[in-house]
Amino acid sequence: MRYVERLIRIGSIVAASTMLVACALLDEKPASPDAATPADVKSAMAAKSAKDATGPATSKLEMPVSPALQRAFDGARQALAAGRTAEAERGFVALTKSNPELAGPYANLGLIDRQAGRSADAVARLEKAVQLSPDRAELHNQLGITYRMAGDFTKAKASYEQSISLNATYAPAVLNLGILYDLYLWDGVRALELYDRYLQLTPAGDEQVKRWISDLRNRSAQKSAPQRKEQG
């Protein structure tokens, strides 16, 4: 069930960061020989969906704006947080038309698309947000999550790495990159490095990640144990 536990963790860490997580993976291979069965994965996805945050991708606009524009943005954010997704979507769409230079509305629309399972639209809108505001680590992290959910692990890796390069202390991207290496790229050594780094960035600690580290180290030790032929 370690695979299931990590899937659930992906949702919970983003929830803690007030960001949305989609509730489906596309064409993803199992992470290891002891990966979850399809029924386990389905159960994990349902659990993760229940943990999804309803907060926006970004809580403020990235440049000085008029009070009226800020109110419109805040109103759409509040509608999204309250679960009034259609109202929030209309508000963000209106903002992309009146102020197409702002990244925030595109980012939030991308997360709405992602939660609705509109993968291609989610990627396009988050790519637009990153294009408009390329120096925001949280946007690259969200784009990385979207790529990962679409099964494009190469682009997910690049987005997480860009997020970290912009803000080396941005813990969500560090953890998400660790999960990517652990579950999807099958590189336990690199995953351990990133999990350790995440814990260094998390003063309150994280018992779940500590368990993952212990599990990875145990599996690594078992693989490297010397083989001896018994005599009988």
Secondary structure as UniProt FT lines:
FT   HELIX           2..16
FT   TURN            17..18
FT   TURN            33..34
FT   HELIX           38..51
FT   HELIX           67..81
FT   TURN            82..83
FT   HELIX           85..98
FT   TURN            100..101
FT   HELIX           103..115
FT   TURN            116..117
FT   HELIX           119..132
FT   TURN            134..135
FT   HELIX           137..149
FT   TURN            150..151
FT   HELIX           153..166
FT   TURN            168..169
FT   HELIX           171..179
FT   HELIX           180..184
FT   HELIX           188..200
FT   TURN            203..204
FT   HELIX           207..224
//
